[in-house]
Amino acid sequence: MRNKILIVLGTILLVSLLLFGAFALPIALPLCSVIGLIYGIYAKDKSFIIWSAIALFIGLLSVLYTLGLISSM
């Protein structure tokens, strides 16, 4: 099951990178990390929860950075 989740997360990131370019991180990274957190909580996988939480934090920082850049234009 873990491999399938990782394949789905990789596919989401790749498709968003192809569609959105530079805006892929603020869009896809929080989405993938929330999916990873849900799977980690469901499967009780501590390493998946930790790395998904770190990715969620980075994703939220990138969202704030992107919104700051857009508002300063």
Secondary structure as UniProt FT lines:
FT   HELIX           2..20
FT   HELIX           21..23
FT   HELIX           24..43
FT   HELIX           46..71
//
